[in-house]
Amino acid sequence: MTEEQILDIVKKAGYPLTVYEGKPYVPPMLEILLETAAVAERDACAKIVELNADACRSDGVAQMILYSNAAAIRARGENV
């Protein structure tokens, strides 16, 4: 998740934001919770894509693309 997304969620939840060294401070436990939720959401999406891949002809182009998409979804969190 980006910093903007985290701050948006914090604001919507009504959590008080403080400023530390000129930047909004989000408690580490809250950041961990939000990142854990994001990882779970990416994994759930990837599983749906893999189910679609499983329904395709074995070793077909569509199946390979879908498996590649599932891997890209899971890797998205590693690239942020």
mmCIF file of the N, C-alpha and C atoms, coordinates in Angstrom:
data_MODEL
# 
_entry.id   MODEL 
# 
loop_
_atom_site.group_PDB 
_atom_site.id 
_atom_site.type_symbol 
_atom_site.label_atom_id 
_atom_site.label_alt_id 
_atom_site.label_comp_id 
_atom_site.label_asym_id 
_atom_site.label_entity_id 
_atom_site.label_seq_id 
_atom_site.pdbx_PDB_ins_code 
_atom_site.Cartn_x 
_atom_site.Cartn_y 
_atom_site.Cartn_z 
_atom_site.occupancy 
_atom_site.B_iso_or_equiv 
_atom_site.pdbx_formal_charge 
_atom_site.auth_seq_id 
_atom_site.auth_comp_id 
_atom_site.auth_asym_id 
_atom_site.auth_atom_id 
_atom_site.pdbx_PDB_model_num 
ATOM 1   N N  . MET A 1 1  ? 0.839   -1.176  0.000   1.00 0.00 ? 1  MET A N  1 
ATOM 2   C CA . MET A 1 1  ? 0.000   0.000   0.000   1.00 0.00 ? 1  MET A CA 1 
ATOM 3   C C  . MET A 1 1  ? 0.888   1.244   0.000   1.00 0.00 ? 1  MET A C  1 
ATOM 4   N N  . THR A 1 2  ? 0.415   2.244   -0.683  1.00 0.00 ? 2  THR A N  1 
ATOM 5   C CA . THR A 1 2  ? 1.158   3.494   -0.685  1.00 0.00 ? 2  THR A CA 1 
ATOM 6   C C  . THR A 1 2  ? 0.865   4.275   0.595   1.00 0.00 ? 2  THR A C  1 
ATOM 7   N N  . GLU A 1 3  ? 1.705   5.228   0.879   1.00 0.00 ? 3  GLU A N  1 
ATOM 8   C CA . GLU A 1 3  ? 1.502   6.063   2.064   1.00 0.00 ? 3  GLU A CA 1 
ATOM 9   C C  . GLU A 1 3  ? 0.171   6.803   1.981   1.00 0.00 ? 3  GLU A C  1 
ATOM 10  N N  . GLU A 1 4  ? -0.177  7.268   0.783   1.00 0.00 ? 4  GLU A N  1 
ATOM 11  C CA . GLU A 1 4  ? -1.446  7.974   0.596   1.00 0.00 ? 4  GLU A CA 1 
ATOM 12  C C  . GLU A 1 4  ? -2.634  7.068   0.902   1.00 0.00 ? 4  GLU A C  1 
ATOM 13  N N  . GLN A 1 5  ? -2.585  5.821   0.461   1.00 0.00 ? 5  GLN A N  1 
ATOM 14  C CA . GLN A 1 5  ? -3.665  4.879   0.728   1.00 0.00 ? 5  GLN A CA 1 
ATOM 15  C C  . GLN A 1 5  ? -3.794  4.614   2.226   1.00 0.00 ? 5  GLN A C  1 
ATOM 16  N N  . ILE A 1 6  ? -2.665  4.450   2.886   1.00 0.00 ? 6  ILE A N  1 
ATOM 17  C CA . ILE A 1 6  ? -2.689  4.209   4.330   1.00 0.00 ? 6  ILE A CA 1 
ATOM 18  C C  . ILE A 1 6  ? -3.298  5.401   5.057   1.00 0.00 ? 6  ILE A C  1 
ATOM 19  N N  . LEU A 1 7  ? -2.869  6.605   4.702   1.00 0.00 ? 7  LEU A N  1 
ATOM 20  C CA . LEU A 1 7  ? -3.400  7.803   5.351   1.00 0.00 ? 7  LEU A CA 1 
ATOM 21  C C  . LEU A 1 7  ? -4.887  7.961   5.084   1.00 0.00 ? 7  LEU A C  1 
ATOM 22  N N  . ASP A 1 8  ? -5.333  7.621   3.885   1.00 0.00 ? 8  ASP A N  1 
ATOM 23  C CA . ASP A 1 8  ? -6.755  7.705   3.549   1.00 0.00 ? 8  ASP A CA 1 
ATOM 24  C C  . ASP A 1 8  ? -7.573  6.750   4.428   1.00 0.00 ? 8  ASP A C  1 
ATOM 25  N N  . ILE A 1 9  ? -7.082  5.536   4.607   1.00 0.00 ? 9  ILE A N  1 
ATOM 26  C CA . ILE A 1 9  ? -7.777  4.565   5.453   1.00 0.00 ? 9  ILE A CA 1 
ATOM 27  C C  . ILE A 1 9  ? -7.798  5.040   6.902   1.00 0.00 ? 9  ILE A C  1 
ATOM 28  N N  . VAL A 1 10 ? -6.679  5.564   7.365   1.00 0.00 ? 10 VAL A N  1 
ATOM 29  C CA . VAL A 1 10 ? -6.586  6.062   8.743   1.00 0.00 ? 10 VAL A CA 1 
ATOM 30  C C  . VAL A 1 10 ? -7.594  7.194   8.957   1.00 0.00 ? 10 VAL A C  1 
ATOM 31  N N  . LYS A 1 11 ? -7.679  8.112   8.001   1.00 0.00 ? 11 LYS A N  1 
ATOM 32  C CA . LYS A 1 11 ? -8.616  9.237   8.114   1.00 0.00 ? 11 LYS A CA 1 
ATOM 33  C C  . LYS A 1 11 ? -10.061 8.744   8.113   1.00 0.00 ? 11 LYS A C  1 
ATOM 34  N N  . LYS A 1 12 ? -10.382 7.816   7.197   1.00 0.00 ? 12 LYS A N  1 
ATOM 35  C CA . LYS A 1 12 ? -11.750 7.288   7.124   1.00 0.00 ? 12 LYS A CA 1 
ATOM 36  C C  . LYS A 1 12 ? -12.148 6.561   8.405   1.00 0.00 ? 12 LYS A C  1 
ATOM 37  N N  . ALA A 1 13 ? -11.170 5.946   9.065   1.00 0.00 ? 13 ALA A N  1 
ATOM 38  C CA . ALA A 1 13 ? -11.437 5.228   10.312  1.00 0.00 ? 13 ALA A CA 1 
ATOM 39  C C  . ALA A 1 13 ? -11.556 6.183   11.495  1.00 0.00 ? 13 ALA A C  1 
ATOM 40  N N  . GLY A 1 14 ? -11.239 7.455   11.285  1.00 0.00 ? 14 GLY A N  1 
ATOM 41  C CA . GLY A 1 14 ? -11.317 8.429   12.365  1.00 0.00 ? 14 GLY A CA 1 
ATOM 42  C C  . GLY A 1 14 ? -10.161 8.335   13.345  1.00 0.00 ? 14 GLY A C  1 
ATOM 43  N N  . TYR A 1 15 ? -9.085  7.681   12.935  1.00 0.00 ? 15 TYR A N  1 
ATOM 44  C CA . TYR A 1 15 ? -7.914  7.548   13.797  1.00 0.00 ? 15 TYR A CA 1 
ATOM 45  C C  . TYR A 1 15 ? -7.181  8.881   13.852  1.00 0.00 ? 15 TYR A C  1 
ATOM 46  N N  . PRO A 1 16 ? -6.799  9.331   15.051  1.00 0.00 ? 16 PRO A N  1 
ATOM 47  C CA . PRO A 1 16 ? -6.106  10.622  15.132  1.00 0.00 ? 16 PRO A CA 1 
ATOM 48  C C  . PRO A 1 16 ? -4.708  10.554  14.521  1.00 0.00 ? 16 PRO A C  1 
ATOM 49  N N  . LEU A 1 17 ? -4.425  11.503  13.662  1.00 0.00 ? 17 LEU A N  1 
ATOM 50  C CA . LEU A 1 17 ? -3.101  11.575  13.036  1.00 0.00 ? 17 LEU A CA 1 
ATOM 51  C C  . LEU A 1 17 ? -2.265  12.632  13.736  1.00 0.00 ? 17 LEU A C  1 
ATOM 52  N N  . THR A 1 18 ? -1.035  12.286  13.998  1.00 0.00 ? 18 THR A N  1 
ATOM 53  C CA . THR A 1 18 ? -0.093  13.253  14.535  1.00 0.00 ? 18 THR A CA 1 
ATOM 54  C C  . THR A 1 18 ? 1.019   13.444  13.514  1.00 0.00 ? 18 THR A C  1 
ATOM 55  N N  . VAL A 1 19 ? 1.717   14.534  13.635  1.00 0.00 ? 19 VAL A N  1 
ATOM 56  C CA . VAL A 1 19 ? 2.815   14.830  12.706  1.00 0.00 ? 19 VAL A CA 1 
ATOM 57  C C  . VAL A 1 19 ? 4.125   14.656  13.461  1.00 0.00 ? 19 VAL A C  1 
ATOM 58  N N  . TYR A 1 20 ? 5.026   13.905  12.837  1.00 0.00 ? 20 TYR A N  1 
ATOM 59  C CA . TYR A 1 20 ? 6.342   13.662  13.425  1.00 0.00 ? 20 TYR A CA 1 
ATOM 60  C C  . TYR A 1 20 ? 7.387   13.959  12.363  1.00 0.00 ? 20 TYR A C  1 
ATOM 61  N N  . GLU A 1 21 ? 8.285   14.848  12.659  1.00 0.00 ? 21 GLU A N  1 
ATOM 62  C CA . GLU A 1 21 ? 9.339   15.263  11.721  1.00 0.00 ? 21 GLU A CA 1 
ATOM 63  C C  . GLU A 1 21 ? 8.758   15.690  10.376  1.00 0.00 ? 21 GLU A C  1 
ATOM 64  N N  . GLY A 1 22 ? 7.646   16.420  10.452  1.00 0.00 ? 22 GLY A N  1 
ATOM 65  C CA . GLY A 1 22 ? 7.034   16.962  9.245   1.00 0.00 ? 22 GLY A CA 1 
ATOM 66  C C  . GLY A 1 22 ? 6.199   15.989  8.429   1.00 0.00 ? 22 GLY A C  1 
ATOM 67  N N  . LYS A 1 23 ? 6.064   14.750  8.900   1.00 0.00 ? 23 LYS A N  1 
ATOM 68  C CA . LYS A 1 23 ? 5.280   13.753  8.167   1.00 0.00 ? 23 LYS A CA 1 
ATOM 69  C C  . LYS A 1 23 ? 4.202   13.181  9.086   1.00 0.00 ? 23 LYS A C  1 
ATOM 70  N N  . PRO A 1 24 ? 3.048   12.811  8.505   1.00 0.00 ? 24 PRO A N  1 
ATOM 71  C CA . PRO A 1 24 ? 2.026   12.160  9.330   1.00 0.00 ? 24 PRO A CA 1 
ATOM 72  C C  . PRO A 1 24 ? 2.578   10.860  9.913   1.00 0.00 ? 24 PRO A C  1 
ATOM 73  N N  . TYR A 1 25 ? 2.295   10.635  11.171  1.00 0.00 ? 25 TYR A N  1 
ATOM 74  C CA . TYR A 1 25 ? 2.785   9.441   11.849  1.00 0.00 ? 25 TYR A CA 1 
ATOM 75  C C  . TYR A 1 25 ? 1.663   8.407   11.927  1.00 0.00 ? 25 TYR A C  1 
ATOM 76  N N  . VAL A 1 26 ? 1.936   7.230   11.429  1.00 0.00 ? 26 VAL A N  1 
ATOM 77  C CA . VAL A 1 26 ? 1.007   6.102   11.530  1.00 0.00 ? 26 VAL A CA 1 
ATOM 78  C C  . VAL A 1 26 ? 1.690   5.060   12.404  1.00 0.00 ? 26 VAL A C  1 
ATOM 79  N N  . PRO A 1 27 ? 1.049   4.651   13.495  1.00 0.00 ? 27 PRO A N  1 
ATOM 80  C CA . PRO A 1 27 ? 1.666   3.666   14.374  1.00 0.00 ? 27 PRO A CA 1 
ATOM 81  C C  . PRO A 1 27 ? 2.054   2.396   13.616  1.00 0.00 ? 27 PRO A C  1 
ATOM 82  N N  . PRO A 1 28 ? 3.216   1.838   13.929  1.00 0.00 ? 28 PRO A N  1 
ATOM 83  C CA . PRO A 1 28 ? 3.692   0.639   13.221  1.00 0.00 ? 28 PRO A CA 1 
ATOM 84  C C  . PRO A 1 28 ? 2.683   -0.514  13.219  1.00 0.00 ? 28 PRO A C  1 
ATOM 85  N N  . MET A 1 29 ? 1.985   -0.719  14.317  1.00 0.00 ? 29 MET A N  1 
ATOM 86  C CA . MET A 1 29 ? 1.016   -1.822  14.363  1.00 0.00 ? 29 MET A CA 1 
ATOM 87  C C  . MET A 1 29 ? -0.115  -1.619  13.364  1.00 0.00 ? 29 MET A C  1 
ATOM 88  N N  . LEU A 1 30 ? -0.520  -0.372  13.167  1.00 0.00 ? 30 LEU A N  1 
ATOM 89  C CA . LEU A 1 30 ? -1.564  -0.079  12.193  1.00 0.00 ? 30 LEU A CA 1 
ATOM 90  C C  . LEU A 1 30 ? -1.053  -0.319  10.775  1.00 0.00 ? 30 LEU A C  1 
ATOM 91  N N  . GLU A 1 31 ? 0.182   0.071   10.506  1.00 0.00 ? 31 GLU A N  1 
ATOM 92  C CA . GLU A 1 31 ? 0.777   -0.189  9.188   1.00 0.00 ? 31 GLU A CA 1 
ATOM 93  C C  . GLU A 1 31 ? 0.863   -1.690  8.914   1.00 0.00 ? 31 GLU A C  1 
ATOM 94  N N  . ILE A 1 32 ? 1.247   -2.460  9.937   1.00 0.00 ? 32 ILE A N  1 
ATOM 95  C CA . ILE A 1 32 ? 1.341   -3.917  9.786   1.00 0.00 ? 32 ILE A CA 1 
ATOM 96  C C  . ILE A 1 32 ? -0.034  -4.504  9.487   1.00 0.00 ? 32 ILE A C  1 
ATOM 97  N N  . LEU A 1 33 ? -1.049  -4.041  10.204  1.00 0.00 ? 33 LEU A N  1 
ATOM 98  C CA . LEU A 1 33 ? -2.404  -4.528  9.976   1.00 0.00 ? 33 LEU A CA 1 
ATOM 99  C C  . LEU A 1 33 ? -2.866  -4.242  8.547   1.00 0.00 ? 33 LEU A C  1 
ATOM 100 N N  . LEU A 1 34 ? -2.642  -3.021  8.086   1.00 0.00 ? 34 LEU A N  1 
ATOM 101 C CA . LEU A 1 34 ? -3.065  -2.644  6.733   1.00 0.00 ? 34 LEU A CA 1 
ATOM 102 C C  . LEU A 1 34 ? -2.297  -3.426  5.672   1.00 0.00 ? 34 LEU A C  1 
ATOM 103 N N  . GLU A 1 35 ? -1.010  -3.626  5.873   1.00 0.00 ? 35 GLU A N  1 
ATOM 104 C CA . GLU A 1 35 ? -0.225  -4.388  4.899   1.00 0.00 ? 35 GLU A CA 1 
ATOM 105 C C  . GLU A 1 35 ? -0.645  -5.852  4.896   1.00 0.00 ? 35 GLU A C  1 
ATOM 106 N N  . THR A 1 36 ? -0.946  -6.401  6.065   1.00 0.00 ? 36 THR A N  1 
ATOM 107 C CA . THR A 1 36 ? -1.412  -7.791  6.147   1.00 0.00 ? 36 THR A CA 1 
ATOM 108 C C  . THR A 1 36 ? -2.731  -7.953  5.384   1.00 0.00 ? 36 THR A C  1 
ATOM 109 N N  . ALA A 1 37 ? -3.617  -6.978  5.529   1.00 0.00 ? 37 ALA A N  1 
ATOM 110 C CA . ALA A 1 37 ? -4.885  -7.015  4.805   1.00 0.00 ? 37 ALA A CA 1 
ATOM 111 C C  . ALA A 1 37 ? -4.651  -6.920  3.293   1.00 0.00 ? 37 ALA A C  1 
ATOM 112 N N  . ALA A 1 38 ? -3.718  -6.089  2.877   1.00 0.00 ? 38 ALA A N  1 
ATOM 113 C CA . ALA A 1 38 ? -3.420  -5.943  1.451   1.00 0.00 ? 38 ALA A CA 1 
ATOM 114 C C  . ALA A 1 38 ? -2.846  -7.235  0.872   1.00 0.00 ? 38 ALA A C  1 
ATOM 115 N N  . VAL A 1 39 ? -1.969  -7.891  1.626   1.00 0.00 ? 39 VAL A N  1 
ATOM 116 C CA . VAL A 1 39 ? -1.392  -9.164  1.174   1.00 0.00 ? 39 VAL A CA 1 
ATOM 117 C C  . VAL A 1 39 ? -2.499  -10.213 1.019   1.00 0.00 ? 39 VAL A C  1 
ATOM 118 N N  . ALA A 1 40 ? -3.404  -10.268 1.983   1.00 0.00 ? 40 ALA A N  1 
ATOM 119 C CA . ALA A 1 40 ? -4.505  -11.231 1.920   1.00 0.00 ? 40 ALA A CA 1 
ATOM 120 C C  . ALA A 1 40 ? -5.410  -10.953 0.717   1.00 0.00 ? 40 ALA A C  1 
ATOM 121 N N  . GLU A 1 41 ? -5.653  -9.684  0.426   1.00 0.00 ? 41 GLU A N  1 
ATOM 122 C CA . GLU A 1 41 ? -6.488  -9.321  -0.723  1.00 0.00 ? 41 GLU A CA 1 
ATOM 123 C C  . GLU A 1 41 ? -5.801  -9.709  -2.040  1.00 0.00 ? 41 GLU A C  1 
ATOM 124 N N  . ARG A 1 42 ? -4.499  -9.440  -2.141  1.00 0.00 ? 42 ARG A N  1 
ATOM 125 C CA . ARG A 1 42 ? -3.779  -9.835  -3.362  1.00 0.00 ? 42 ARG A CA 1 
ATOM 126 C C  . ARG A 1 42 ? -3.802  -11.347 -3.545  1.00 0.00 ? 42 ARG A C  1 
ATOM 127 N N  . ASP A 1 43 ? -3.618  -12.084 -2.456  1.00 0.00 ? 43 ASP A N  1 
ATOM 128 C CA . ASP A 1 43 ? -3.622  -13.538 -2.541  1.00 0.00 ? 43 ASP A CA 1 
ATOM 129 C C  . ASP A 1 43 ? -4.992  -14.055 -2.970  1.00 0.00 ? 43 ASP A C  1 
ATOM 130 N N  . ALA A 1 44 ? -6.058  -13.463 -2.433  1.00 0.00 ? 44 ALA A N  1 
ATOM 131 C CA . ALA A 1 44 ? -7.409  -13.881 -2.824  1.00 0.00 ? 44 ALA A CA 1 
ATOM 132 C C  . ALA A 1 44 ? -7.651  -13.622 -4.312  1.00 0.00 ? 44 ALA A C  1 
ATOM 133 N N  . CYS A 1 45 ? -7.197  -12.491 -4.802  1.00 0.00 ? 45 CYS A N  1 
ATOM 134 C CA . CYS A 1 45 ? -7.345  -12.180 -6.232  1.00 0.00 ? 45 CYS A CA 1 
ATOM 135 C C  . CYS A 1 45 ? -6.542  -13.154 -7.086  1.00 0.00 ? 45 CYS A C  1 
ATOM 136 N N  . ALA A 1 46 ? -5.323  -13.435 -6.666  1.00 0.00 ? 46 ALA A N  1 
ATOM 137 C CA . ALA A 1 46 ? -4.469  -14.362 -7.415  1.00 0.00 ? 46 ALA A CA 1 
ATOM 138 C C  . ALA A 1 46 ? -5.092  -15.759 -7.460  1.00 0.00 ? 46 ALA A C  1 
ATOM 139 N N  . LYS A 1 47 ? -5.720  -16.176 -6.372  1.00 0.00 ? 47 LYS A N  1 
ATOM 140 C CA . LYS A 1 47 ? -6.362  -17.495 -6.350  1.00 0.00 ? 47 LYS A CA 1 
ATOM 141 C C  . LYS A 1 47 ? -7.504  -17.575 -7.348  1.00 0.00 ? 47 LYS A C  1 
ATOM 142 N N  . ILE A 1 48 ? -8.258  -16.504 -7.497  1.00 0.00 ? 48 ILE A N  1 
ATOM 143 C CA . ILE A 1 48 ? -9.346  -16.485 -8.485  1.00 0.00 ? 48 ILE A CA 1 
ATOM 144 C C  . ILE A 1 48 ? -8.769  -16.605 -9.894  1.00 0.00 ? 48 ILE A C  1 
ATOM 145 N N  . VAL A 1 49 ? -7.688  -15.879 -10.162 1.00 0.00 ? 49 VAL A N  1 
ATOM 146 C CA . VAL A 1 49 ? -7.048  -15.952 -11.481 1.00 0.00 ? 49 VAL A CA 1 
ATOM 147 C C  . VAL A 1 49 ? -6.524  -17.371 -11.726 1.00 0.00 ? 49 VAL A C  1 
ATOM 148 N N  . GLU A 1 50 ? -5.964  -18.001 -10.693 1.00 0.00 ? 50 GLU A N  1 
ATOM 149 C CA . GLU A 1 50 ? -5.464  -19.380 -10.839 1.00 0.00 ? 50 GLU A CA 1 
ATOM 150 C C  . GLU A 1 50 ? -6.608  -20.367 -11.098 1.00 0.00 ? 50 GLU A C  1 
ATOM 151 N N  . LEU A 1 51 ? -7.758  -20.152 -10.470 1.00 0.00 ? 51 LEU A N  1 
ATOM 152 C CA . LEU A 1 51 ? -8.922  -21.009 -10.752 1.00 0.00 ? 51 LEU A CA 1 
ATOM 153 C C  . LEU A 1 51 ? -9.333  -20.890 -12.218 1.00 0.00 ? 51 LEU A C  1 
ATOM 154 N N  . ASN A 1 52 ? -9.284  -19.677 -12.751 1.00 0.00 ? 52 ASN A N  1 
ATOM 155 C CA . ASN A 1 52 ? -9.576  -19.488 -14.174 1.00 0.00 ? 52 ASN A CA 1 
ATOM 156 C C  . ASN A 1 52 ? -8.528  -20.188 -15.031 1.00 0.00 ? 52 ASN A C  1 
ATOM 157 N N  . ALA A 1 53 ? -7.276  -20.120 -14.610 1.00 0.00 ? 53 ALA A N  1 
ATOM 158 C CA . ALA A 1 53 ? -6.208  -20.795 -15.354 1.00 0.00 ? 53 ALA A CA 1 
ATOM 159 C C  . ALA A 1 53 ? -6.418  -22.303 -15.339 1.00 0.00 ? 53 ALA A C  1 
ATOM 160 N N  . ASP A 1 54 ? -6.827  -22.832 -14.195 1.00 0.00 ? 54 ASP A N  1 
ATOM 161 C CA . ASP A 1 54 ? -7.066  -24.274 -14.085 1.00 0.00 ? 54 ASP A CA 1 
ATOM 162 C C  . ASP A 1 54 ? -8.182  -24.737 -15.022 1.00 0.00 ? 54 ASP A C  1 
ATOM 163 N N  . ALA A 1 55 ? -9.110  -23.832 -15.330 1.00 0.00 ? 55 ALA A N  1 
ATOM 164 C CA . ALA A 1 55 ? -10.230 -24.180 -16.206 1.00 0.00 ? 55 ALA A CA 1 
ATOM 165 C C  . ALA A 1 55 ? -9.846  -24.146 -17.685 1.00 0.00 ? 55 ALA A C  1 
ATOM 166 N N  . CYS A 1 56 ? -8.688  -23.596 -17.987 1.00 0.00 ? 56 CYS A N  1 
ATOM 167 C CA . CYS A 1 56 ? -8.231  -23.513 -19.382 1.00 0.00 ? 56 CYS A CA 1 
ATOM 168 C C  . CYS A 1 56 ? -7.596  -24.824 -19.822 1.00 0.00 ? 56 CYS A C  1 
ATOM 169 N N  . ARG A 1 57 ? -7.437  -24.936 -21.143 1.00 0.00 ? 57 ARG A N  1 
ATOM 170 C CA . ARG A 1 57 ? -6.754  -26.099 -21.697 1.00 0.00 ? 57 ARG A CA 1 
ATOM 171 C C  . ARG A 1 57 ? -5.339  -26.155 -21.137 1.00 0.00 ? 57 ARG A C  1 
ATOM 172 N N  . SER A 1 58 ? -4.944  -27.325 -20.736 1.00 0.00 ? 58 SER A N  1 
ATOM 173 C CA . SER A 1 58 ? -3.622  -27.511 -20.140 1.00 0.00 ? 58 SER A CA 1 
ATOM 174 C C  . SER A 1 58 ? -2.525  -27.089 -21.110 1.00 0.00 ? 58 SER A C  1 
ATOM 175 N N  . ASP A 1 59 ? -1.561  -26.332 -20.616 1.00 0.00 ? 59 ASP A N  1 
ATOM 176 C CA . ASP A 1 59 ? -0.424  -25.839 -21.395 1.00 0.00 ? 59 ASP A CA 1 
ATOM 177 C C  . ASP A 1 59 ? -0.829  -24.923 -22.543 1.00 0.00 ? 59 ASP A C  1 
ATOM 178 N N  . GLY A 1 60 ? -2.032  -24.364 -22.481 1.00 0.00 ? 60 GLY A N  1 
ATOM 179 C CA . GLY A 1 60 ? -2.459  -23.414 -23.500 1.00 0.00 ? 60 GLY A CA 1 
ATOM 180 C C  . GLY A 1 60 ? -1.928  -22.024 -23.191 1.00 0.00 ? 60 GLY A C  1 
ATOM 181 N N  . VAL A 1 61 ? -1.984  -21.161 -24.178 1.00 0.00 ? 61 VAL A N  1 
ATOM 182 C CA . VAL A 1 61 ? -1.477  -19.795 -24.017 1.00 0.00 ? 61 VAL A CA 1 
ATOM 183 C C  . VAL A 1 61 ? -2.275  -19.059 -22.944 1.00 0.00 ? 61 VAL A C  1 
ATOM 184 N N  . ALA A 1 62 ? -3.606  -19.194 -22.962 1.00 0.00 ? 62 ALA A N  1 
ATOM 185 C CA . ALA A 1 62 ? -4.434  -18.502 -21.972 1.00 0.00 ? 62 ALA A CA 1 
ATOM 186 C C  . ALA A 1 62 ? -4.058  -18.943 -20.560 1.00 0.00 ? 62 ALA A C  1 
ATOM 187 N N  . GLN A 1 63 ? -3.822  -20.236 -20.378 1.00 0.00 ? 63 GLN A N  1 
ATOM 188 C CA . GLN A 1 63 ? -3.467  -20.742 -19.060 1.00 0.00 ? 63 GLN A CA 1 
ATOM 189 C C  . GLN A 1 63 ? -2.132  -20.157 -18.596 1.00 0.00 ? 63 GLN A C  1 
ATOM 190 N N  . MET A 1 64 ? -1.165  -20.120 -19.474 1.00 0.00 ? 64 MET A N  1 
ATOM 191 C CA . MET A 1 64 ? 0.139   -19.563 -19.112 1.00 0.00 ? 64 MET A CA 1 
ATOM 192 C C  . MET A 1 64 ? 0.034   -18.083 -18.748 1.00 0.00 ? 64 MET A C  1 
ATOM 193 N N  . ILE A 1 65 ? -0.782  -17.345 -19.509 1.00 0.00 ? 65 ILE A N  1 
ATOM 194 C CA . ILE A 1 65 ? -0.967  -15.922 -19.228 1.00 0.00 ? 65 ILE A CA 1 
ATOM 195 C C  . ILE A 1 65 ? -1.630  -15.726 -17.866 1.00 0.00 ? 65 ILE A C  1 
ATOM 196 N N  . LEU A 1 66 ? -2.650  -16.531 -17.587 1.00 0.00 ? 66 LEU A N  1 
ATOM 197 C CA . LEU A 1 66 ? -3.347  -16.393 -16.311 1.00 0.00 ? 66 LEU A CA 1 
ATOM 198 C C  . LEU A 1 66 ? -2.448  -16.735 -15.125 1.00 0.00 ? 66 LEU A C  1 
ATOM 199 N N  . TYR A 1 67 ? -1.659  -17.800 -15.244 1.00 0.00 ? 67 TYR A N  1 
ATOM 200 C CA . TYR A 1 67 ? -0.725  -18.126 -14.168 1.00 0.00 ? 67 TYR A CA 1 
ATOM 201 C C  . TYR A 1 67 ? 0.303   -17.010 -13.981 1.00 0.00 ? 67 TYR A C  1 
ATOM 202 N N  . SER A 1 68 ? 0.736   -16.425 -15.078 1.00 0.00 ? 68 SER A N  1 
ATOM 203 C CA . SER A 1 68 ? 1.672   -15.306 -15.011 1.00 0.00 ? 68 SER A CA 1 
ATOM 204 C C  . SER A 1 68 ? 1.015   -14.107 -14.335 1.00 0.00 ? 68 SER A C  1 
ATOM 205 N N  . ASN A 1 69 ? -0.251  -13.862 -14.643 1.00 0.00 ? 69 ASN A N  1 
ATOM 206 C CA . ASN A 1 69 ? -0.977  -12.762 -14.003 1.00 0.00 ? 69 ASN A CA 1 
ATOM 207 C C  . ASN A 1 69 ? -1.102  -12.987 -12.502 1.00 0.00 ? 69 ASN A C  1 
ATOM 208 N N  . ALA A 1 70 ? -1.394  -14.224 -12.110 1.00 0.00 ? 70 ALA A N  1 
ATOM 209 C CA . ALA A 1 70 ? -1.514  -14.533 -10.676 1.00 0.00 ? 70 ALA A CA 1 
ATOM 210 C C  . ALA A 1 70 ? -0.189  -14.264 -9.962  1.00 0.00 ? 70 ALA A C  1 
ATOM 211 N N  . ALA A 1 71 ? 0.902   -14.654 -10.578 1.00 0.00 ? 71 ALA A N  1 
ATOM 212 C CA . ALA A 1 71 ? 2.221   -14.411 -9.981  1.00 0.00 ? 71 ALA A CA 1 
ATOM 213 C C  . ALA A 1 71 ? 2.503   -12.912 -9.891  1.00 0.00 ? 71 ALA A C  1 
ATOM 214 N N  . ALA A 1 72 ? 2.093   -12.160 -10.907 1.00 0.00 ? 72 ALA A N  1 
ATOM 215 C CA . ALA A 1 72 ? 2.310   -10.707 -10.898 1.00 0.00 ? 72 ALA A CA 1 
ATOM 216 C C  . ALA A 1 72 ? 1.490   -10.037 -9.803  1.00 0.00 ? 72 ALA A C  1 
ATOM 217 N N  . ILE A 1 73 ? 0.272   -10.525 -9.576  1.00 0.00 ? 73 ILE A N  1 
ATOM 218 C CA . ILE A 1 73 ? -0.567  -9.970  -8.509  1.00 0.00 ? 73 ILE A CA 1 
ATOM 219 C C  . ILE A 1 73 ? 0.102   -10.169 -7.160  1.00 0.00 ? 73 ILE A C  1 
ATOM 220 N N  . ARG A 1 74 ? 0.597   -11.378 -6.924  1.00 0.00 ? 74 ARG A N  1 
ATOM 221 C CA . ARG A 1 74 ? 1.250   -11.663 -5.643  1.00 0.00 ? 74 ARG A CA 1 
ATOM 222 C C  . ARG A 1 74 ? 2.540   -10.837 -5.482  1.00 0.00 ? 74 ARG A C  1 
ATOM 223 N N  . ALA A 1 75 ? 3.259   -10.628 -6.571  1.00 0.00 ? 75 ALA A N  1 
ATOM 224 C CA . ALA A 1 75 ? 4.532   -9.907  -6.505  1.00 0.00 ? 75 ALA A CA 1 
ATOM 225 C C  . ALA A 1 75 ? 4.332   -8.410  -6.354  1.00 0.00 ? 75 ALA A C  1 
ATOM 226 N N  . ARG A 1 76 ? 3.150   -7.927  -6.607  1.00 0.00 ? 76 ARG A N  1 
ATOM 227 C CA . ARG A 1 76 ? 2.896   -6.486  -6.567  1.00 0.00 ? 76 ARG A CA 1 
ATOM 228 C C  . ARG A 1 76 ? 3.320   -5.875  -5.236  1.00 0.00 ? 76 ARG A C  1 
ATOM 229 N N  . GLY A 1 77 ? 3.066   -6.535  -4.150  1.00 0.00 ? 77 GLY A N  1 
ATOM 230 C CA . GLY A 1 77 ? 3.449   -6.002  -2.847  1.00 0.00 ? 77 GLY A CA 1 
ATOM 231 C C  . GLY A 1 77 ? 4.942   -5.920  -2.639  1.00 0.00 ? 77 GLY A C  1 
ATOM 232 N N  . GLU A 1 78 ? 5.689   -6.727  -3.351  1.00 0.00 ? 78 GLU A N  1 
ATOM 233 C CA . GLU A 1 78 ? 7.144   -6.718  -3.211  1.00 0.00 ? 78 GLU A CA 1 
ATOM 234 C C  . GLU A 1 78 ? 7.776   -5.566  -3.963  1.00 0.00 ? 78 GLU A C  1 
ATOM 235 N N  . ASN A 1 79 ? 7.034   -4.981  -4.913  1.00 0.00 ? 79 ASN A N  1 
ATOM 236 C CA . ASN A 1 79 ? 7.574   -3.912  -5.751  1.00 0.00 ? 79 ASN A CA 1 
ATOM 237 C C  . ASN A 1 79 ? 7.235   -2.528  -5.251  1.00 0.00 ? 79 ASN A C  1 
ATOM 238 N N  . VAL A 1 80 ? 6.474   -2.437  -4.175  1.00 0.00 ? 80 VAL A N  1 
ATOM 239 C CA . VAL A 1 80 ? 6.049   -1.124  -3.683  1.00 0.00 ? 80 VAL A CA 1 
ATOM 240 C C  . VAL A 1 80 ? 7.059   -0.562  -2.735  1.00 0.00 ? 80 VAL A C  1 
# 
